[in-house]
């Protein structure tokens, strides 16, 4: 569902998260999983039959050797390893280089081979090219569920030519689809050990969060009202909100009331400003990132200083009627990196949101520490910049 990043041109004391150190039990749960044989070489060249997240059968004669990666680039790196980029011949470059330019710059510095992959276009800007993909002679094309649904004719072409297509889906924000996607990519790339360790880590973290939310509910915690908005256009533009996917599903998974639920024409879109005021959210999260060519955006991610994020975030207080919102009066206005959603590290974003909603039950959880560890363990780029931050009071 890559279009969820698109902005709609319609009217619509400083604290980063620093919690006490993780308990030994959480370290054993999460950190221990990350030390499993994560760095195994691709499995032996043997035929493999894989079931992808769409329930399709994907057949390969051996681990894929010529791959086109359409989306989920950082997840592909975590699952297959940085060396797997030596086997990537094409990518949908705009979805990385334009949507997350700071990320792309750091990754291409750490793994120069990424920049050599041919650009095969993307459905979001109508540049997706089946012809370019076929010319690259791949044995595997990895497509998001959304792109797969838009290019059925191209998929039929690929399969007639013996090119396998694997459907991936982290957008749905369900445990089952995250795990299925991770294991399928690992099987296709011959990195089952990495994929298995990542899947166990993700499942452990997700189940830990669910247990804490249940404990909060059992203790009588009221259902919090939550509003997410994409900050791509800044405070002067009403950005997308979400239901049933990405931040909307994360909110719903946490037992909170997503004020956008039932009020959008699809999985994402701008919420009527009057509805936001009437719903009076207790927590507001601005999904932010380092999009290219978006000077008014709330920016987060690699290389973004906290003061820059906080300056743009503060502008939302000046929106008509927002000064009276419970979230603004209680200083529950936050920026959170949009790129964390729909990834194998999105459990960290979920932790951050949960920590605001149920502070007593997540007091020993340090999302930034978990994100730093995730990057260090699975990715070729160390964490830097601003990823989750609360507005200045």
TISEKE-832378 format. One record per atom (N, C-alpha, C): residue in one letter; x, y, z. Coordinates in steps of 0.001 Angstrom, whole numbers, padded with zeros to 6 digits, always signed. Layout:
N
AXYZ ...
END
This chain:
393
X+000830-001188+000000 X+000000+000000+000000 X+000864+001236+000000 X+001641+001315-001001 X+002639+002360-001014 X+002055+003739-001127 X+000849+003884-001670 X+000244+005194-001816 X-000064+005859-000498 X+000058+005162+000607 X-000249+005737+001913 X+000667+006878+002272 X+001782+007040+001576 X+002672+008158+001851 X+002224+009432+001149 X+001298+009316+000219 X+000924+010485-000563 X+000182+011495+000292 X+000550+012771+000185 X-000143+013823+000918 X-001315+014319+000092 X-002380+014715+000744 X-003545+015253+000071 X-003563+016759+000262 X-003751+017566-000789 X-003683+019013-000675 X-004982+019616-000173 X-005631+018990+000831 X-006870+019522+001352 X-006611+020213+002696 X-007615+021113+003128 X-007494+021684+004460 X-007633+020611+005510 X-007228+020414+006052 X-007017+019406+007187 X-005744+020031+007934 X+009254+020956+029223 X+010655+020919+028913 X+010898+019846+027879 X+011534+019881+026399 X+011789+018945+025309 X+012036+017554+025878 X+011393+016539+025228 X+011571+015199+025767 X+011579+014192+024644 X+012687+013472+024479 X+012693+012263+023679 X+012447+011126+024654 X+012128+009949+024114 X+011775+008846+024988 X+013024+008247+025612 X+013168+008382+026895 X+014289+007818+027628 X+013722+007087+028834 X+013579+005788+028736 X+013016+004992+029813 X+014126+004271+030556 X+013823+003686+031716 X+014831+002901+032432 X+015311+001746+031577 X+016500+001203+031880 X+017030+000090+031082 X+016071-001085+031060 X+016141-001884+030023 X+015307-003063+029929 X+015607-004013+031074 X+014562-004702+031526 X+014775-005726+032540 X+015550-006881+031921 X+016136-007691+032797 X+016885-008837+032296 X+015985-009767+031517 X+014710-009893+031956 X+013821-010807+031256 X+013537-010329+029843 X+013372-009022+029659 X+013137-008504+028313 X+014390-008629+027471 X+015543-008409+028081 X+016791-008582+027329 X+016921-010023+026850 X+016571-010947+027730 X+016651-012355+027343 X+015664-012656+026225 X+014481-012015+026316 X+013446-012271+025348 X+013810-011750+023971 X+014277-010470+023923 X+014529-009816+022648 X+015990-009920+022225 X+016880-009482+023093 X+018291-009474+022720 X+018820-010863+022448 X+018332-011839+023234 X+018797-013190+023045 X+018434-013745+021685 X+017230-013417+021232 X+016808-013905+019923 X+017700-013379+018817 X+018156-012136+019001 X+018944-011508+017941 X+020313-012144+017782 X+020734-012934+018766 X+022060-013543+018683 X+022004-014938+018069 X+020839-015367+017624 X+020737-016663+016969 X+021537-016637+015668 X+021752-017776+015029 X+022628-017789+013847 X+022071-016923+012742 X+022267-015618+012906 X+021663-014654+012002 X+022444-014520+010719 X+023643-015002+010696 X+024512-014628+009608 X+024913-015823+008759 X+023987-016789+008721 X+024293-017991+007952 X+024332-017679+006464 X+025152-018408+005732 X+025226-018235+004279 X+023952-018779+003651 X+023637-018348+002427 X+022451-018878+001760 X+022469-020399+001728 X+021279-020972+001850 X+021157-022428+001874 X+021656-023017+000554 X+021904-024308+000587 X+022426-024987-000596 X+021481-024833-001774 X+022062-024880-002968 X+021271-024731-004188 X+020388-025944-004380 X+019162-025851-003935 X+018220-026940-004094 X+016849-026357-004398 X+016026-027056-005175 X+014704-026545-005506 X+013907-026248-004241 X+013083-025231-004325 X+012258-024859-003181 X+010880-024422-003648 X+009881-024839-002904 X+008497-024431-003143 X+008046-023623-001937 X+007653-022391-002189 X+007358-021427-001123 X+005903-020994-001249 X+005233-020828-000133 X+003909-020220-000119 X+004062-018784+000345 X+003653-017834-000517 X+003821-016433-000135 X+002622-015945+000677 X+002640-014667+001043 X+001628-014136+001952 X+000242-014119+001312 X+000187-014167-000010 X-001097-014208-000707 X-001598-015637-000895 X-000869-016604-000337 X-001259-018009-000468 X-000882-018626-001798 X-000033-017948-002564 X+000397-018426-003878 X+001616-019343-003743 X+001736-020271-004653 X+002899-021150-004671 X+003988-020528-005540 X+005159-020363-004965 X+006303-019772-005663 X+007388-020834-005745 X+007810-021155-006964 X+008808-022207-007143 X+010112-021609-007656 X+011213-022038-007058 X+012554-021630-007479 X+013434-022864-007538 X+014337-022922-008511 X+015234-024059-008621 X+016355-024013-007594 X+016598-022826-007038 X+017643-022610-006039 X+017367-021247-005401 X+018118-020834-004373 X+017940-019478-003859 X+018075-018452-004984 X+017208-017464-004986 X+017159-016504-006093 X+018516-015851-006312 X+018910-015753-007583 X+020214-015197-007949 X+020107-013837-008638 X+018966-013556-009245 X+018732-012276-009920 X+017355-011783-009469 X+017358-010778-008620 X+016145-010391-007894 X+015777-008951-008220 X+014472-008708-008371 X+013934-007349-008416 X+013168-007126-007117 X+013524-006061-006392 X+012876-005743-005114 X+011999-004509-005320 X+010686-004693-005210 X+009770-003601-005480 X+009496-002694-004295 X+009672-003191-003072 X+009375-002401-001875 X+009974-003140-000681 X+009823-002551+000515 X+010325-003173+001741 X+011836-003430+001654 X+012572-002411+001233 X+013990-002569+000959 X+014795-002873+002226 X+014494-002161+003305 X+015243-002392+004541 X+014901-003746+005150 X+013660-004177+005003 X+013284-005502+005494 X+013975-006591+004681 X+014041-006391+003374 X+014786-007324+002529 X+016230-007430+003018 X+016835-006287+003358 X+018220-006281+003840 X+018347-007044+005140 X+017407-006813+006058 X+017455-007508+007345 X+017330-009015+007152 X+016427-009433+006290 X+016149-010862+006111 X+017253-011564+005319 X+017674-010955+004236 X+018621-011614+003324 X+020070-011255+003610 X+020300-010167+004351 X+021660-009716+004636 X+022154-008733+003590 X+023095-007882+003985 X+023603-006853+003072 X+024232-007460+001821 X+024853-008628+001956 X+025493-009258+000792 X+024487-009664-000275 X+023219-009817+000120 X+022205-010227-000842 X+021992-009180-001931 X+022407-007935-001677 X+022268-006910-002715 X+023148-007207-003927 X+024119-008076-003784 X+024901-008508-004943 X+024056-009315-005919 X+022911-009787-005453 X+022011-010559-006303 X+020785-009763-006754 X+020724-008486-006405 X+019589-007649-006795 X+019929-006907-008077 X+019080-007047-009084 X+019339-006413-010379 X+018433-005215-010633 X+017345-005084-009858 X+016433-003967-010075 X+015646-003625-008827 X+015291-002329-008694 X+014449-001869-007586 X+013507-000785-008099 X+012441-000549-007348 X+011584+000623-007581 X+012212+001783-006817 X+013134+002462-007468 X+014024+003388-006765 X+013298+004554-006099 X+012274+005093-006749 X+011623+006278-006195 X+011031+006012-004819 X+010604+004779-004571 X+009977+004454-003295 X+010979+004428-002147 X+012235+004465-002464 X+013280+004542-001443 X+014014+005875-001533 X+014528+006186-002706 X+015366+007379-002867 X+014583+008676-002677 X+013307+008702-003053 X+012501+009911-002911 X+011713+009945-001618 X+011224+008782-001186 X+010434+008754+000035 X+011303+008817+001281 X+012457+008178+001261 X+013347+008159+002430 X+014768+008477+001949 X+015011+009687+001451 X+016314+009989+000837 X+017487+009836+001796 X+017296+010202+003060 X+018397+010041+004019 X+018731+008568+004204 X+017686+007732+004308 X+017911+006291+004429 X+018654+005765+003204 X+018169+006161+002034 X+018771+005664+000799 X+020237+006072+000701 X+020543+007311+001056 X+021933+007786+000986 X+022838+006990+001912 X+022372+006712+003120 X+023189+005952+004070 X+023373+004506+003622 X+022317+003919+003107 X+022408+002522+002671 X+023316+002373+001457 X+023228+003306+000516 X+024091+003187-000658 X+025549+003453-000313 X+025776+004219+000751 X+027152+004400+001223 X+027667+003117+001870 X+026813+002483+002672 X+027211+001246+003357 X+027262+000058+002396 X+026350+000045+001419 X+026261-001059+000454 X+026200-000441-000943 X+027341-000054-001524 X+027341+000655-002810 X+026617-000087-003928 X+026555-001394-003844 X+025897-002188-004886 X+024436-001784-005080 X+023780-001241-004053 X+022372-000850-004166 X+022188+000160-005297 X+023115+001111-005395 X+023001+002170-006404 X+023136+001635-007820 X+023701+000442-007968 X+023890-000144-009301 X+022634-000832-009824 X+021677-001108-008935 X+020462-001802-009360 X+019651-000897-010286 X+019143-001459-011357 X+018356-000683-012316 X+017035-000246-011698 X+016558+000921-012116 X+015263+001416-011651 X+014171+000847-012561 X+013229+000097-011971 X+012157-000515-012758 X+010853+000259-012654 X+010890+001442-012004 X+009693+002261-011885 X+008782+001785-010767 X+007677+002514-010600 X+006735+002215-009522 X+005320+002541-009975 X+004358+001826-009414 X+002965+002086-009770 X+002490+003424-009222 X+003083+003897-008150 X+002625+005134-007521 X+002769+006349-008426 X+003777+006347-009282 X+003936+007469-010216 X+003794+007004-011673 X+003155+005830-011845 X+002842+005293-013184 X+004085+005061-014049 X+005180+004683-013406 X+006400+004411-014165 X+006778+002928-014148 X+005995+002098-013474 X+006310+000669-013387 X+006441+000084-014786 X+007539-000612-015036 X+007814-001112-016384 X+008078-002615-016365 X+007114-003367-016877 X+007313-004811-017017 X+008445-005100-017998 X+008547-004264-019023 X+009589-004475-020033 X+010982-004358-019422 X+011188-003358-018569 X+012491-003205-017919 X+012812-004408-017042 X+011796-004881-016337 X+012020-006035-015461 X+012384-007262-016288 X+011654-007522-017351 X+011933-008694-018190 X+013343-008614-018777 X+013755-007410-019171 X+015089-007235-019763 X+016203-007546-018776 X+015919-007456-017485 X+016930-007729-016460 X+017103-009231-016213 X+016234-010056-016802 X+016291-011516-016679 X+016319-011991-015213 X+015398-011493-014392 X+015389-011951-012998 X+014819-013359-012885 X+015176-014030-011808 X+014467-015268-011496 X+013415-015045-010420 X+013437-013868-009770 X+012462-013570-008722 X+012144-012082-008713 X+010849-011757-008633 X+010378-010384-008444 X+009588-010351-007145 X+009993-009485-006216 X+009284-009333-004945 X+008429-008072-005034 X+007116-008231-004905 X+006183-007122-005009 X+005364-006993-003726 X+005034-005760-003354 X+004098-005562-002257 X+002722-006047-002675 X+001886-006358-001703 X+000525-006795-002003 X-000206-005757-002855 X-000002-004483-002545 X-000681-003416-003272 X-000235-003380-004729 X+001078-003392-004965 X+001581-003363-006339 X+001137-004604-007100 X+001201-005744-006458 X+000768-007006-007092 X-000665-006884-007614 X-001532-006246-006815 X-002920-006090-007219 X-003106-005136-008391 X-002127-004270-008612 X-002247-003273-009684 X-001620-003729-011005 X-000796-004759-010980 X-000034-005127-012190 X-000278-006585-012565 X-001521-007006-012533 X-001830-008421-012776 X-001394-008874-014167 X-001513-007995-015175 X-001089-008381-016520 X+000414-008612-016582 X+001162-007739-015897 X+002617-007906-015869 X+002994-009197-015150 X+002302-009497-014059 X+002585-010732-013316 X+002358-011944-014217 X+001279-011921-014978 X+001005-013035-015890 X+002123-013169-016926 X+002627-012028-017405 X+003753-012038-018353 X+004981-012671-017720 X+005294-012218-016506 X+006488-012733-015820 X+006403-014258-015687 X+005263-014724-015240 X+005143-016147-014952 X+005168-016981-016243 X+004650-016430-017345 X+004747-017123-018642 X+006209-017285-019057 X+007050-016336-018647 X+008466-016364-019006 X+009318-017099-017955 X+008663-017688-016953 X+009393-018443-015940 X+009991-017582-014842 X+009533-016346-014726 X+010005-015452-013657 X+009060-015600-012466 X+009577-016009-011335 X+008744-016188-010141 X+008407-014840-009522 X+007197-014716-009002 X+006740-013497-008330 X+006324-013857-006915 X+006914-013147-005942 X+006613-013381-004532 X+005925-012141-003972 X+004755-012320-003365 X+004000-011210-002785 X+004391-011050-001320 X+004701-009800-000938 X+005068-009461+000446 X+004071-008454+000990 X+003839-008495+002293 X+002889-007545+002889 X+003225-007283+004355 X+003827-006118+004591 X+003982-005628+005964 X+002987-004512+006263 X+002280-004004+005252 X+001330-002913+005461 X+000137-003304+006319 X-000282-004546+006237 X-001496-004958+006946 X-001349-004858+008461 X-000108-004842+008937 X+000173-004743+010380 X-000470-005878+011180 X-000466-007077+010610 X-000888-008236+011393 X+000317-009124+011636 X+000324-009764+012771 X+001429-010650+013115 X+001575-011749+012070 X+000457-012324+011653 X+000496-013456+010729 X+001151-013071+009400 X+000786-011911+008847 X+001319-011516+007545 X+002770-011068+007654 X+003143-010445+008761 X+004548-010116+008979 X+005403-011387+008990 X+004946-012392+009739 X+005732-013620+009862 X+005776-014366+008533 X+004636-014445+007853 X+004592-015170+006572 X+005487-014509+005536 X+005460-013183+005471 X+006304-012465+004518 X+007776-012687+004817 X+008132-012586+006078 X+009534-012730+006480 X+010064-014112+006128 X+009312-015132+006445 X+009774-016498+006183 X+009813-016804+004692 X+008867-016237+003938 X+008859-016488+002488 X+010073-015847+001817 X+010398-014611+002192 X+011577-013954+001613 X+012842-014721+002006 X+012915-015140+003259 X+014080-015914+003700 X+014233-017196+002918 X+013119-017881+002665 X+013181-019126+001895 X+013612-018853+000458 X+013102-017775-000128 X+013441-017454-001514 X+014903-017072-001671 X+015458-016419-000646 X+016842-015953-000727 X+017831-016948-000131 X+017338-018032+000445 X+018237-019008+001053 X+018786-018568+002389 X+018085-017668+003076 X+018537-017163+004388 X+017472-017474+005442 X+017096-018736+005492 X+016040-019152+006402 X+016385-018909+007869 X+017665-019042+008226 X+018049-018843+009626 X+017822-017397+010061 X+018253-016454+009232 X+018011-015039+009543 X+016512-014762+009641 X+015773-015257+008648 X+014334-015018+008623 X+013656-015600+009855 X+014056-016798+010238 X+013459-017420+011410 X+013746-016652+012684 X+014981-016188+012834 X+015332-015419+014028 X+014565-014093+014071 X+014450-013431+012929 X+013689-012183+012869 X+012215-012417+013180 X+011661-013492+012642 X+010254-013800+012899 X+010016-014069+014381 X+010920-014815+015014 X+010751-015096+016444 X+010896-013831+017274 X+011824-012982+016889 X+012004-011720+017596 X+010747-010861+017479 X+010215-010755+016266 X+009027-009933+016058 X+007831-010491+016831 X+007663-011796+016792 X+006542-012413+017494 X+006670-012212+019003 X+007864-012380+019545 X+008064-012205+020985 X+007731-010778+021423 X+008206-009800+020657 X+007946-008411+021002 X+006460-008078+020890 X+005814-008581+019835 X+004394-008306+019628 X+003551-008926+020735 X+003874-010144+021108 X+003117-010810+022165 X+003377-010171+023523 X+004592-009680+023738 X+004892-008976+024983 X+004040-007705+025089 X+003944-006961+024004 X+003110-005750+024006 X+001654-006105+024250 X+001171-007145+023602 X-000229-007543+023782 X-000525-007913+025226 X+000405-008610+025879 X+000195-008977+027289 X+000117-007735+028165 X+000956-006755+027888 X+000953-005530+028692 X-000340-004740+028499 X-000830-004706+027253 X-002095-004007+026999 X-003239-004706+027723 X-003259-006043+027694 X-004292-006779+028412 X-004231-006501+029912 X-003027-006402+030445 X-002876-006091+031869 X-003404-004692+032178 X-003134-003759+031278 X-003634-002391+031469 X-005159-002372+031445 X-005743-003121+030518 X-007197-003184+030441 X-007790-003843+031688 X-007138-004916+032151 X-007623-005611+033344 X-007563-004724+034582 X-006613-003774+034554 X-006468-002852+035688 X-007463-001696+035620 X-008309-001702+034575 X-009353-000691+034487 X-008989+000536+033690 X-007922+000478+032917 X-007540+001626+032096 X-008613+001911+031053 X-009021+003151+030941 X-010036+003530+029962 X-009461+003445+028539 X-010331+003312+027567 X-009907+003239+026170 X-009482+004625+025690 X-008209+004812+025368 X-007747+006142+024940 X-008162+006469+023509 X-008407+007749+023258 X-008759+008221+021912 X-007492+008724+021221 X-007230+008196+020014 X-005952+008426+019338 X-006194+008957+017930 X-005369+009914+017531 X-005415+010435+016162 X-004021+010400+015560 X-003901+009753+014399 X-002671+009751+013615 X-002885+010591+012364 X-001878+011388+012009 X-001934+012148+010763 X-000566+012178+010115 X-000539+012011+008796 X+000706+012088+008046 X+001172+013542+007995 X+002436+013769+008378 X+002965+015126+008434 X+003722+015548+007203 X+003433+014972+006051 X+004195+015244+004837 X+004040+016693+004369 X+002882+017272+004600 X+002656+018650+004163 X+002792+019671+005270 X+003075+019222+006499 X+003163+020135+007623 X+001790+020532+008137 X+001782+021436+009109 X+000548+021777+009818 X-000478+022476+008940 X-000059+023065+007833 X-000994+023796+006974 X-001780+022891+006034 X-001435+021605+006007 X-002097+020643+005121 X-002653+019506+005961 X-003895+019118+005703 X-004462+017966+006396 X-003963+016699+005712 X-003109+015972+006404 X-002530+014758+005838 X-003394+013543+006082 X-002969+012427+005521 X-003709+011172+005661 X-003831+010744+007108 X-004968+010143+007423 X-005089+009313+008609 X-005318+007884+008113 X-005473+006913+009009 X-005448+005508+008611 X-006492+004696+009368 X-007037+003702+008685 X-007911+002736+009350 X-007655+001352+008764 X-007510+000375+009641 X-007340-001005+009207 X-006011-001330+008588 X-005081-000394+008583 X-003758-000618+008020 X-002769+000311+008714 X-001506-000018+008679 X-000429+000833+009176 X-000773+001412+010553 X-000715+002753+010709 X-000910+003342+012045 X-002327+003111+012563 X-003285+003027+011653 X-004644+002740+012089 X-004742+001371+012723 X-004165+000372+012061 X-004196-000986+012622 X-003380-001060+013906 X-002249-000375+013958 X-001447-000370+015182 X-002266+000185+016346 X-002968+001307+016107 X-003816+001888+017148 X-004873+000894+017598 X-005511+000252+016639 X-006567-000710+016952 X-006002-001925+017688 X-004809-002384+017288 X-004173-003518+017965 X-003881-003218+019430 X-003702-001943+019744 X-003377-001538+021119 X-004631-001286+021960 X-005779-001651+021442 X-007006-001508+022220 X-007431-000071+022413 X-006964+000820+021536 X-007332+002227+021627 X-008418+002542+020614 X-009050+003706+020780 X-010053+004159+019822 X-009368+005002+018761 X-009327+004483+017551 X-008791+005212+016409 X-009898+006136+015910 X-009771+007441+016092 X-010871+008343+015774 X-011163+008396+014274 X-010246+007885+013449 X-010483+007849+012007 X-011335+006658+011589 X-011443+005661+012450 X-012128+004428+012082 X-013574+004721+011676 X-013940+004263+010471 X-015294+004444+009989 X-015559+005787+009347 X-014532+006623+009263 X-014723+007974+008736 X-013869+008258+007503 X-013246+007242+006944 X-012432+007415+005750 X-013019+006595+004619 X-012841+007033+003382 X-013397+006281+002262 X-012635+005003+001946 X-011442+004877+002471 X-010601+003710+002220 X-009643+003520+003372 X-008544+002818+003131 X-007594+002570+004233 X-006872+003822+004711 X-006805+004841+003857 X-006183+006094+004277 X-006822+007264+003548 X-006626+008438+004127 X-007152+009663+003550 X-007245+010713+004644 X-007476+011975+004283 X-007551+013042+005286 X-008870+012994+006054 X-008800+013201+007332 X-009973+013217+008194 X-010492+014645+008297 X-011797+014812+008237 X-012403+016134+008337 X-011942+016836+009616 X-011412+018066+009514 X-010916+018771+010699 X-011968+018941+011784 X-013227+019117+011393 X-014288+019266+012388 X-014500+017969+013157 X-014322+016856+012468 X-014461+015567+013145 X-013360+015377+014185 X-012147+015818+013852 X-011037+015720+014812 X-011360+016516+016066 X-011866+017724+015894 X-012208+018558+017052 X-013323+017914+017880 X-014327+017361+017205 X-015444+016744+017918 X-015009+015492+018671 X-014084+014727+018072 X-013622+013493+018716 X-012714+013770+019905 X-012076+014935+019931 X-011200+015362+021029 X-010185+014263+021417 X-009250+013921+020507 X-008280+012860+020837 X-007450+013210+022066 X-007114+012181+022812 X-006254+012348+023995 X-004775+012228+023628 X-004500+011666+022461 X-003128+011488+021987 X-003107+011779+020489 X-002174+012614+020056 X-002012+012926+018637 X-000595+012556+018222 X-000490+011774+017150 X+000799+011363+016618 X+000892+011841+015173 X+001947+012584+014860 X+002197+013038+013497 X+003241+012108+012887 X+002814+011353+011876 X+003722+010421+011194 X+004635+011233+010282 X+005927+011171+010542 X+006897+012090+009954 X+007995+011311+009251 X+008740+011998+008382 X+009867+011337+007726 X+010707+012380+007000 X+011678+011909+006199 X+012587+012823+005492 X+012342+012771+003993 X+011081+012953+003595 X+010715+012925+002176 X+011511+013969+001395 X+011812+013646+000157 X+012501+014600-000713 X+011516+015657-001204 X+011965+016905-001270 X+011154+017974-001840 X+009937+018343-001031 X+009960+018141+000267 X+008833+018471+001136 X+009320+019399+002251 X+009570+020662+001926 X+010195+021572+002899 X+009324+021896+004101 X+008006+021712+004000 X+007130+022033+005136 X+006824+020816+006005 X+007360+019659+005632 X+007055+018421+006360 X+007647+018429+007765 X+007018+017656+008647 X+007645+017305+009926 X+008614+016178+009609 X+009896+016414+009866 X+010919+015476+009415 X+011496+014701+010595 X+011675+013408+010365 X+012325+012517+011328 X+013199+011552+010545 X+013939+010730+011286 X+014753+009693+010663 X+016235+009996+010748 X+017002+009279+009962 X+018455+009410+009979 X+018864+010863+009728 X+019747+011360+010588 X+020358+012662+010371 X+019490+013858+010699 X+018271+013657+011183 X+017385+014782+011476 X+017541+015176+012945 X+017958+016426+013229 X+018123+016846+014626 X+016778+017053+015307 X+016745+016830+016609 X+015501+016934+017373 X+014889+018320+017270 X+015715+019367+017291 X+015175+020728+017244 X+014398+020979+015962 X+014858+020413+014847 X+014134+020586+013588 X+012756+019931+013663 X+012725+018700+014178 X+011448+017999+014317 X+010507+018760+015243 X+011023+019185+016374 X+010190+019856+017368 X+009644+021185+016862 X+010425+021904+016079 X+009966+023176+015543 X+008749+023011+014650 X+008797+022037+013753 X+007672+021785+012859 X+006483+021188+013616 X+006774+020335+014587 X+005708+019710+015364 X+004910+020759+016144 X+005601+021767+016668 X+004935+022805+017464 X+003903+023576+016659 X+004054+023618+015325 X+003124+024378+014492 X+001705+023809+014535 X+001570+022541+014876 X+000237+021937+014926 X-000601+022518+016062 X+000034+023030+017084 X-000711+023654+018188 X-001507+024864+017700 X-001027+025494+016622 X-001667+026696+016124 X-002821+026452+015173 X-003153+025203+014879 X-004289+024912+014020 X-005589+025392+014679 X-006570+025829+013885 X-007838+026285+014459 X-008466+025237+015366 X-008708+025611+016617 X-009384+024740+017567 X-008494+023760+018293 X-007259+023601+017842 X-006425+022565+018439 X-005971+022898+019855 X-005899+024145+020202 X-005459+024500+021557 X-006379+023891+022616 X-007634+023628+022245 X-008578+023064+023209 X-008612+021556+023250 X-007899+020884+022350 X-007884+019422+022361 X-007227+018896+023633 X-007788+017811+024160 X-007201+017199+025358 X-005745+016831+025122 X-005419+016306+023940 X-004044+015914+023645 X-003105+017103+023717 X-003526+018247+023209 X-002658+019424+023214 X-002545+019991+024627 X-003649+020041+025353 X-003612+020572+026722 X-002739+019706+027629 X-002701+018397+027375 X-001910+017479+028201 X-000542+017178+027602 X-000168+017918+026563 X+001114+017720+025889 X+001302+016286+025398 X+000261+015753+024789 X+000354+014431+024168 X+000353+014586+022641 X+001294+015391+022185 X+001540+015609+020759 X+002920+015044+020449 X+002985+014134+019491 X+004228+013416+019213 X+004503+013354+017712 X+005768+013272+017372 X+006193+012908+016018 X+006773+011507+016080 X+006466+010705+015061 X+007007+009347+014998 X+007332+009026+013545 X+008468+008429+013317 X+008945+008134+011959 X+007964+007232+011209 X+007438+007762+010114 X+006443+007027+009329 X+007033+005753+008730 X+008317+005784+008412 X+008961+004621+007821 X+009067+003429+008750 X+008805+003641+010052 X+008812+002504+010977 X+007603+001614+010738 X+006455+002233+010381 X+005272+001426+010101 X+005573+000518+008912 X+004856-000595+008824 X+004967-001568+007738 X+006393-002091+007584 X+007067-002370+008694 X+008408-002945+008653 X+008546-004001+009746 X+009659-004704+009710 X+009960-005661+010779 X+010376-004972+012075 X+010630-003676+012012 X+010928-002932+013243 X+009733-002140+013731 X+008545-002353+013141 X+007404-001542+013559 X+006929-001885+014963 X+007384-003016+015512 X+007029-003297+016895 X+007583-002227+017829 X+008669-001550+017402 X+009247-000473+018199 X+008331+000749+018178 X+007799+001095+016995 X+006826+002170+016921 X+005592+001861+017753 X+005165+000604+017721 X+004026+000178+018531 X+004332+000359+020012 X+005537+000008+020417 X+005932+000202+021817 X+005855+001676+022219 X+006336+002545+021337 X+006330+003974+021663 X+004906+004479+021862 X+004017+004109+020954 X+002620+004530+021082 X+002026+003955+022364 X+002255+002659+022594 X+001711+002007+023789 X+002222+002656+025071 X+003462+003089+025062 X+004051+003709+026260 X+003337+005015+026608 X+002824+005716+025583 X+002073+006947+025845 X+000669+006622+026350 X+000075+005574+025813 X-001295+005221+026176 X-001389+004564+027544 X-000404+003742+027868 X-000431+002961+029110 X+000919+003088+029821 X+001268+004262+030291 X+002639+004497+030787 X+003053+003577+031926 X+002136+003239+032819 X+002524+002394+033951 X+002900+000991+033498 X+002247+000487+032493 X+002467-000901+032065 X+003614-001039+031063 X+004154+000093+030596 X+005302+000054+029687 X+006487+000844+030248 X+006510+001000+031570 X+007541+001829+032190 X+008949+001286+031954 X+009095-000035+031847 X+010423-000623+031679 X+010772-000876+030214 X+009938-000414+029293 X+010180-000616+027867 X+010857+000625+027297 X+011946+000435+026600 X+012701+001536+025995 X+012714+001334+024481 X+011736+001896+023776 X+011663+001666+022325 X+012918+002090+021577 X+013515+003221+021954 X+014716+003660+021238 X+015872+002686+021427 X+015992+002131+022612 X+017038+001125+022837 X+016786-000106+021975 X+015525-000508+021858 X+015193-001663+021027 X+015465-001376+019555 X+015147-000157+019105 X+015394+000191+017708 X+016888+000244+017413 X+017650+000783+018363 X+019105+000845+018195 X+019687-000572+018094 X+019205-001462+018944 X+019683-002854+018926 X+019290-003546+017629 X+018059-003284+017163 X+017598-003898+015915 X+018509-003490+014758 X+018775-002200+014643 X+019648-001737+013567 X+021026-002368+013654 X+021578-002374+014865 X+022933-002890+015063 X+023007-004378+014704 X+021940-005112+015002 X+021953-006557+014781 X+021683-006928+013330 X+020736-006233+012695 X+020226-006716+011425 X+020554-005855+010212 X+020951-004619+010416 X+021094-003690+009298 X+022518-003166+009199 X+022941-002735+008027 X+024321-002263+007847 X+024512-000798+008220 X+023469-000156+008736 X+023518+001265+009073 X+023146+001440+010539 X+024010+002111+011299 X+023720+002357+012713 X+022681+003469+012841 X+021892+003393+013900 X+020826+004360+014107 X+021387+005734+014449 X+020767+006776+013867 X+021114+008155+014196 X+019886+009017+013943 X+019888+010234+014460 X+018799+011158+014182 X+017655+011040+015174 X+016491+011531+014768 X+015298+011600+015612 X+014224+010707+015030 X+013678+009815+015839 X+012716+008828+015351 X+011370+008922+016040 X+011352+009245+017313 X+010111+009362+018084 X+010358+010432+019136 X+009474+011416+019191 X+009730+012516+020117 X+008431+013183+020524 X+008375+013627+021747 X+007226+014345+022279 X+007455+015845+022144 X+006391+016568+021796 X+006505+018013+021639 X+006920+018674+022955 X+007579+019809+022835 X+007916+020578+024028 X+006631+021030+024712 X+006630+020998+026032 X+005457+021457+026793 X+005280+022951+026635 
END
